[in-house]
Amino acid sequence: MTRTPDQGMVFALGGVNEIGKNMYAIQYGEEILVIDCGSKFPDESLPGIDLIVPDIAYLLEHADNVKALIVTHGHEDHIGGIPYFLKELNVPVYATALTLGLIETKLKEHRLLRDASLNVIDAESVVEFGPIRTSFFRTNHSIPDCLGVVFDTPLGTIVHTGDFKFDLSPENRQYPDLHRMASIGSQGVLLLLSESTNAERPGFTPSERLVGAHIEEAVAHAPRKVFVSTFASNVNRLQQVIRASIVSGRKLALLGRSMVNVVNVAQELGYLEIPDGMLIEADEASRLPSEQVTVLCTGSQGEPMAALARLANGSYRQMSVDPEDTVIIAAGAIPGNERNVTRIVDSLFQLGARVIYGSGSSTGMHVSGHGSQEELKLMLTLMKPRFFVPIHGEYRMLYQHRLLAEAVGIEPDNILIVGNGDAVAFSKGSVALGDKIPAGDAFVDGLGVGDIGTVVLRDRKQLSEDGILIVVLTLSKRDGSILSGPDVISRGYVYMKDNDDLIKQVQERTRATLSELREAKIRQWGAMKRALKDELAKFLFAQSKKRPMILPILIEV
């Protein structure tokens, strides 16, 4: 996009039309400020991929202009991609104390902490980056220390809300600063970027305090061990479980690396209060009377390698779920994870456990950390933006948020629904959709980031669906005749011992195809392999209606 001196832009590299891997940026003049850098887990359509992070190609092209990474809060979909980001762009990071503590843990694992520039901010901080004056306001969410961000530019004020709800009686007494938000709005907001996760839900999101009473009652009436699975980063929920265990005279064991890491960081920074001697190891818990044990574990989203899944299938060595144990899943399933969660719940019931699951009023064990429709309208009313861009949600949520904005008086022409890579240009008193920039997903696979493309994923998908058929032949270098083979190897396609006739036909087709190639005097390796793959693919599909990957291996001696 060509920008004049009196024009800037805001753009999303992740987090629009999706839930997860949030990353936004504001650019004015030579200054680019990045907001959040999250990650999300792949679904079954991305076999072998470990993690998905934002594609930062545009930022790398303008690396000298990227001045800072500002982080709104410590959830994985806002901090999970930071190690991969800092490996490429080692810029200063600004975040609250708890958020920085969680980021530090990640950077230690990636051996990046020594070279990182980490800066603590709070709701009173002001940081200037050239012509952009950046300040903050306190919100609340399902993790402590959440901030909204205000960018005062020569062209107008831009506000990014972060994730928020309006919990007026929060568990951690971090109240949303409505007066500050109203003050920002009264001074004039050119553009508001506001999250849309719960834009389809009417009313207000209930307070986190309601969950504490339900957890306390369930733990008090549990006859044996209690397992509670929730997001490790939901520090407020962890404190409720700790409090319920204290009341019931139980010790607390932690299962899952992320749970141990978050509890250690939150306790060290004073965000969790745990009595001395309450925390025990898993093997010690197995030696205590079961009615004296509470277990906090990861895996509320059905992750197959997390602690709850391993407990459900009996593969956790130091701990087991026994009949009459109580298992509480104190989290709502993220869209797409429902099947995995249901599978684990079934397995727990089969073990004889008493399982409490499901969000909302059905169990009282979970409330959302995101504001519902009335809270989204309240944010819009407090900020009174001239222009509005709904963010952080799937398209239907963004659309519903648009309708809410119209309902509180935002002009329809001043509301823009954008996608990842869409740049919103702003100038004095105006905002408009500009050119697209490079954006999308970067796949983390082992140590590689962004080196797995569509071709590799297509091959993996084909292998996972129909398997592979390998045909090995040794040919004469002199005349191209077959000296040995063809030997056929099937993996994931058919069981060879039960399909002798099919394998023999594959061998015959291979010989016939090579004979035709010799008669046509075709000796180029690429042409021979393509001919074999095409002929065998047509034959196998006719025989089995399957399309395995076909890999001819030709050896010339």
Secondary structure, DSSP 8 states (H G I E B T S, - for coil): ----TTEEEEEEEESBSSSS--EEEEEETTEEEEE----B---TTSTT--EEEE--HHHHHTGGGEEEEE-----HHHHTTHHHHHHH----EEE-HHHHHHHHHHHHHTT-GGG--EEE--TT-EEEETTEEEEEEEEB-SSSSEEEEEEEETTEEEEE--S-B--SS-TT-----HHHHHHHHHT-EEEEEEE-TTTTS-S----THHHHHHHHHHHHT-SS-EEEE--TT-HHHHHHHHHHHHHTT-EEEEESHHHHHHHHHHHHTTSS---TT-EE-HHHHTTS-GGGEEEEES-TT--TTSHHHHHHTT--TT----TT-EEEE-S---TT-HHHHHHHHHHHHHTT-EEE--SGGGTSS---SS--HHHHHHHHHHH-EEEEEEESB-HHHHHHHHHHHHHTT--GGGB----TTEEEEEETTEEEEEEE-S--EEEEETTEES---HHHHHHHHHHHHH-EEEEEEEE-TTT--EEEEEEEEEESS--GGG-HHHHHHHHHHHHHHHHHHHHTT---HHHHHHHHHHHHHHHHHHHHS---EEEEEEEE-
